[in-house]
């Protein structure tokens, strides 16, 4: 996962279609991972969960429908939005795709611009700060468009890393993020950072959030990680 950029996993066995879609998503600022079949897709999701999955129905070996079903029965992966691509335009096929757990269903041939708009729609739900959504938790307000944070009306000065860290925690209040998950989301998988670095930045974020008073909103869960609230 690229730091600060939402990641889309494109699962498509046709190389030309896969590359066109990846090229256009990257041009719009997304980080893109690619998979040519279902087994490769499952492995990638396991190793580095994306923010959105664009999944072709017709894949060699394991079908897109089956991949979707396997993802949605696992609690840790259920929240990743899946956009199903299919040449099947019948209502029964669309219903089957959605009932399997797909969050959206796009019939081929499709407009790349429309598909990217649908990716953004799913991101508003799964990772709202990446598309400029304002987040609130108690008296803390984070505006990802203006890159500003305030608490109880007081502006909070944060560095870029602390801002991304707070964004991640505010997107899922109450959820415990492990240090490895925070490293992936905030720093990106391609950068080697020691897990203790997370503790240092959480400490800085705590100090900044409590500078003007108020209770510490960050929770340390021993042996598990950190949560907001």
DRENKE-202302 format. One record per residue: x, y, z of N, C-alpha, C in turn. Coordinates in steps of 0.2 Angstrom, whole numbers, padded with zeros to 4 digits, always signed. Layout:
residues N
XYZXYZXYZ...
This chain:
residues 229
+0004-0006+0000+0000+0000+0000+0004+0006+0000+0003+0011-0004+0007+0017-0005+0005+0022+0001+0010+0025+0004+0008+0029+0010+0003+0035+0007-0002+0036+0011-0007+0042+0009-0011+0041+0003-0009+0036-0001-0013+0035-0007-0018+0029-0007-0024+0029-0009-0028+0023-0008-0026+0018-0013-0026+0012-0012-0024+0006-0016-0030+0002-0019-0029+0001-0025-0034-0003-0029-0031-0009-0032-0034-0015-0030-0032-0021-0033-0036-0023-0039-0033-0023-0045-0036-0025-0051-0035-0032-0053-0040-0036-0053-0040-0043-0054-0043-0044-0061-0039-0045-0066-0042-0046-0073-0037-0050-0077-0039-0055-0080-0034-0060-0083-0032-0057-0090-0036-0053-0093-0034-0050-0100-0029-0044-0099-0023-0046-0101-0017-0041-0100-0019-0034-0102-0022-0033-0108-0023-0026-0111-0028-0023-0107-0033-0026-0105-0038-0023-0100-0036-0021-0094-0032-0026-0091-0029-0024-0084-0024-0018-0084-0020-0018-0090-0015-0012-0090-0019-0005-0091-0024-0005-0096-0028+0001-0097-0031+0003-0091-0034-0001-0087-0037+0001-0081-0032+0003-0076-0027+0000-0075-0021+0001-0070-0018+0008-0072-0017+0009-0078-0014+0016-0081-0019+0022-0079-0025+0021-0080-0030+0026-0079-0031+0027-0071-0031+0022-0067-0032+0023-0060-0025+0026-0057-0020+0024-0060-0013+0028-0057-0013+0035-0059-0016+0037-0065-0016+0044-0068-0021+0048-0063-0025+0044-0060-0030+0048-0055-0027+0048-0048-0021+0046-0047-0018+0046-0041-0019+0040-0036-0021+0035-0039-0022+0028-0035-0015+0024-0035-0014+0021-0030-0009+0015-0031-0012+0009-0033-0009+0006-0038-0013+0000-0041-0008-0006-0040-0012-0012-0038-0009-0018-0038-0013-0023-0043-0009-0027-0046-0012-0031-0051-0012-0039-0050-0017-0042-0052-0018-0049-0051-0021-0052-0058-0018-0058-0060-0021-0061-0066-0026-0066-0065-0026-0069-0059-0031-0074-0058-0033-0074-0050-0038-0078-0048-0041-0078-0042-0036-0080-0036-0032-0085-0037-0027-0087-0032-0022-0081-0031-0019-0078-0036-0015-0072-0035-0018-0067-0031-0024-0066-0033-0028-0060-0029-0029-0062-0022-0031-0068-0020-0032-0070-0013-0025-0069-0009-0020-0071-0012-0013-0070-0009-0011-0063-0008-0013-0059-0013-0011-0051-0012-0015-0048-0007-0022-0050-0007-0026-0047-0002-0024-0049+0005-0022-0055+0006-0019-0058+0012-0013-0054+0014-0008-0053+0010-0002-0050+0011-0002-0042+0012-0007-0039+0008-0007-0032+0008-0014-0030+0006-0019-0029+0011-0026-0028+0010-0027-0021+0006-0030-0021+0000-0031-0015-0003-0037-0011+0000-0038-0005-0003-0044-0001-0001-0050-0003-0005-0049-0005-0011-0055-0007-0016-0052-0013-0020-0056-0017-0022-0055-0023-0027-0059-0022-0033-0056-0022-0039-0060-0022-0045-0059-0029-0048-0064-0033-0048-0064-0040-0049-0068-0042-0055-0064-0046-0060-0067-0048-0066-0071-0055-0064-0077-0056-0066-0081-0062-0065-0077-0068-0068-0076-0067-0075-0073-0073-0078-0065-0073-0078-0063-0077-0073-0056-0078-0072-0054-0086-0073-0048-0087-0075-0046-0094-0076-0045-0097-0069-0047-0103-0069-0047-0107-0062-0053-0105-0058-0051-0101-0052-0056-0099-0047-0060-0093-0050-0067-0093-0051-0070-0087-0054-0070-0081-0049-0072-0076-0052-0072-0069-0048-0078-0070-0042-0083-0073-0044-0089-0074-0040-0087-0078-0033-0083-0083-0035-0080-0087-0029-0075-0084-0025-0071-0080-0028-0066-0075-0025-0070-0071-0020-0075-0067-0023-0079-0063-0019-0082-0066-0013-0085-0072-0014-0088-0076-0008-0083-0077-0003-0077-0080-0005-0071-0081+0000-0069-0075+0004-0069-0069+0001-0067-0063+0004-0072-0061+0009-0078-0061+0007-0084-0059+0011-0085-0063+0017-0083-0069+0017-0085-0074+0023-0079-0073+0029-0074-0069+0027-0069-0068+0032-0069-0061+0035-0070-0061+0042-0072-0054+0045-0067-0049+0044-0060-0051+0043-0055-0046+0042-0055-0043+0035-0058-0046+0030-0058-0044+0023-0065-0042+0021-0070-0043+0025-0077-0042+0023-0078-0034+0022-0074-0030+0025-0075-0023+0024-0072-0020+0018-0068-0024+0014-0065-0021+0008-0070-0021+0002-0072-0015-0001-0077-0015-0006-0074-0019-0012-0079-0023-0015-0078-0026-0021-0082-0024-0027-0079-0022-0032-0083-0020-0038-0082-0025-0043-0087-0029-0045-0087-0034-0050-0088-0032-0057-0084-0034-0061-0084-0033-0069-0086-0039-0072-0091-0038-0077-0094-0044-0080-0097-0042-0087-0096-0047-0091-0100-0046-0098-0107-0048-0097-0109-0051-0092-0115-0054-0091-0120-0048-0089-0125-0046-0093-0129-0040-0092-0136-0042-0089-0137-0049-0089-0144-0051-0087-0145-0049-0079-0151-0047-0078-0153-0045-0071-0151-0051-0066-0152-0057-0068-0151-0063-0063-0144-0063-0062-0139-0061-0067-0132-0062-0065-0130-0056-0061-0133-0050-0062-0131-0044-0057-0133-0046-0050-0139-0049-0049-0142-0050-0043-0137-0055-0040-0135-0060-0043-0131-0066-0041-0124-0063-0038-0121-0058-0042-0115-0055-0040-0116-0051-0034-0121-0047-0033-0122-0043-0027-0124-0047-0021-0128-0053-0022-0129-0057-0017-0123-0061-0014-0118-0062-0019-0112-0065-0016-0108-0060-0012-0110-0054-0012-0106-0049-0008-0103-0043-0011-0103-0043-0018-0100-0038-0022-0104-0031-0020-0100-0026-0019-0103-0020-0017-0106-0016-0023-0103-0017-0029-0105-0014-0035-0104-0019-0041-0108-0018-0046-0108-0022-0052-0108-0018-0058-0102-0019-0063-0102-0015-0069-0101-0020-0075-0106-0018-0079-0106-0023-0085-0101-0020-0091-0097-0025-0094-0093-0024-0099-0097-0023-0106-0095-0019-0111-0089-0014-0110-0092-0008-0106-0087-0005-0102-0089+0000-0097-0084+0006-0099-0087+0012-0096-0083+0018-0097-0078+0018-0091-0071+0019-0093-0066+0019-0088-0068+0025-0083-0070+0031-0085-0071+0036-0081-0077+0035-0076-0082+0031-0078-0087+0029-0074-0085+0024-0069-0081+0019-0071-0078+0015-0066-0074+0018-0061-0070+0023-0063-0066+0027-0058-0070+0030-0053-0076+0033-0055-0081+0037-0051-0084+0032-0046-0085+0026-0048-0088+0020-0044-0082+0018-0039-0076+0018-0040-0071+0017-0036-0071+0022-0030-0071+0028-0032-0071+0034-0027-0078+0033-0023-0083+0031-0025-0089+0031-0021-0088+0025-0016-0085+0020-0018-0083+0015-0013-0078+0017-0008-0074+0021-0010-0069+0024-0005-0072+0028+0000-0077+0032-0002-0080+0036+0003-0082+0032+0009-0084+0026+0008-0086+0022+0013-0081+0018+0017-0076+0016+0013-0070+0012+0016-0064+0016+0019-0063+0022+0015-0057+0026+0017-0059+0033+0016-0063+0036+0019-0066+0043+0018-0061+0048+0017-0056+0048+0021-0051+0054+0021-0047+0054+0015-0047+0048+0011-0043+0048+0005-0047+0052-0001-0053+0053+0000-0057+0057-0005-0059+0064-0003-0056+0066+0002-0057+0073+0005-0063+0074+0009-0065+0068+0012-0071+0068+0017-0069+0071+0024-0073+0075+0027-0072+0078+0034-0074+0073+0039-0069+0071+0043-0070+0066+0049-0071+0070+0055-0076+0067+0060-0076+0069+0066-0077+0064+0071-0074+0065+0077-0074+0060+0082-0074+0064+0089-0079+0064+0092-0080+0068+0098-0079+0076+0097-0074+0079+0100-0072+0086+0099-0067+0087+0094-0065+0081+0090-0059+0081+0086-0062+0082+0078-0060+0086+0074-0062+0087+0068-0056+0087+0063-0056+0082+0058-0051+0082+0053-0053+0083+0046-0051+0088+0043-0053+0090+0036-0047+0088+0031-0048+0082+0028-0043+0080+0024-0042+0084+0017-0046+0088+0016-0045+0092+0010-0041+0098+0011-0042+0101+0017-0038+0107+0019-0032+0105+0023-0032+0099+0025-0026+0096+0029-0026+0099+0036-0032+0100+0039-0032+0104+0045-0035+0099+0050-0033+0100+0057-0036+0096+0062-0037+0101+0068-0043+0101+0071-0045+0105+0077-0048+0100+0082-0047+0103+0089-0050+0099+0094-0053+0104+0099-0060+0104+0100-0063+0109+0104-0062+0116+0101-0062+0117+0095-0061+0123+0092-0054+0126+0091-0049+0122+0094-0042+0124+0094-0038+0120+0089-0035+0124+0084-0031+0121+0079-0025+0116+0082-0025+0110+0079-0019+0106+0081-0014+0105+0075-0008+0107+0077-0003+0106+0072+0000+0099+0072-0001+0096+0066+0002+0089+0065+0007+0089+0059+0012+0085+0060+0016+0083+0054+0012+0078+0049+0015+0077+0043+0012+0073+0038+0010+0066+0041+0015+0063+0044+0014+0056+0047+0009+0056+0052+0009+0061+0057+0004+0061+0062-0003+0062+0059-0003+0066+0054-0010+0067+0051-0012+0061+0047-0008+0057+0044-0010+0051+0041-0012+0046+0046-0009+0046+0052-0010+0041+0057-0017+0043+0060-0018+0049+0061-0025+0051+0064-0030+0049+0059-0029+0051+0053-0034+0049+0048-0036+0042+0048-0031+0038+0048-0032+0030+0048-0037+0028+0054-0035+0031+0060-0038+0029+0066-0045+0032+0066-0046+0038+0063-0053+0041+0064-0058+0038+0059-0055+0035+0054-0059+0031+0049-0063+0025+0052-0060+0022+0057-0063+0016+0060-0062+0017+0068-0066+0022+0071-0066+0023+0078-0067+0016+0082-0064+0015+0087-0065+0009+0090-0061+0003+0088-0059+0003+0081-0055-0003+0079-0048-0003+0081-0046-0009+0083-0039-0009+0085-0034-0011+0079-0030-0006+0077-0025-0007+0072-0018-0010+0075-0016-0015+0072-0009-0018+0074-0004-0013+0071+0002-0013+0074+0008-0009+0072+0009-0010+0064+0009-0017+0062+0010-0018+0055+0005-0015+0051-0002-0016+0053-0007-0013+0049-0006-0005+0048-0004-0002+0054-0003+0005+0053+0003+0007+0049+0009+0003+0049+0014+0004+0045+0012+0003+0037+0008-0002+0036+0006-0002+0029+0002+0004+0027-0003+0006+0031-0007+0011+0029-0004+0018+0029+0000+0019+0034+0003+0026+0035+0010+0027+0031+0014+0022+0032+0021+0023+0028+0021+0019+0022+0017+0014+0021+0017+0010+0014+0022+0004+0015+0020-0001+0011+0023-0008+0012+0030-0007+0009+0032-0003+0004+0038-0002+0001+0043+0001+0005+0042+0004+0011+0047+0007+0015+0048+0003+0021+0054+0002+0022+0056-0002+0028+0056+0003+0034+0052+0002+0039+0051+0006+0045+0051+0001+0051+0054+0002+0056+0054-0002+0062+0047-0001+0065+0044-0006+0068+0037-0006+0071+0038-0001+0077+0043+0000+0080+0044+0005+0086+0043+0012+0084+0044+0013+0077+0043+0020+0075+0036+0022+0075+0031+0017+0075+0024+0018+0076+0023+0021+0083+0026+0018+0088+0025+0020+0095+0027+0027+0096+0033+0029+0092+0035+0036+0093+0030+0041+0090+0027+0039+0084+0023+0044+0081+0016+0044+0085+0014+0038+0088+0008+0038+0092+0009+0043+0098+0015+0043+0101+0017+0047+0106+0016+0054+0104+0019+0056+0098+0018+0063+0096+0011+0065+0095+0007+0061+0092+0000+0062+0090-0004+0063+0097-0002+0059+0102-0005+0060+0109-0004+0067+0111+0002+0069+0111+0005+0075+0114+0001+0081+0111+0001+0080+0104-0002+0086+0100-0010+0086+0102-0013+0081+0102-0020+0081+0103-0022+0083+0110-0018+0082+0115-0019+0084+0122-0016+0091+0124-0013+0094+0119-0009+0100+0120-0014+0106+0124-0020+0106+0122-0025+0111+0124-0030+0108+0130-0028+0102+0132-0032+0099+0137-0036+0094+0134-0040+0091+0139-0045+0085+0136-0042+0078+0138-0046+0073+0138-0043+0067+0139-0040+0064+0133-0035+0059+0134-0032+0056+0129-0036+0051+0125-0038+0053+0118-0043+0049+0115-0040+0042+0112-0033+0042+0112-0030+0036+0109-0029+0030+0115-0031+0024+0112-0031+0019+0117-0025+0014+0115-0021+0012+0119-0016+0007+0118-0019+0000+0120-0019-0005+0116-0021-0011+0117-0015-0016+0118-0014-0018+0124-0007-0022+0125-0007-0028+0121-0001-0029+0117+0000-0034+0113-0004-0034+0106-0008-0029+0105-0012-0029+0099-0011-0023+0095-0011-0017+0098-0010-0011+0094-0013-0005+0097-0016-0001+0093-0019+0006+0095-0026+0007+0092-0030+0011+0095-0037+0012+0093-0039+0019+0095-0043+0022+0092-0046+0029+0094-0053+0027+0097-0053+0029+0104-0059+0028+0108-0059+0021+0110
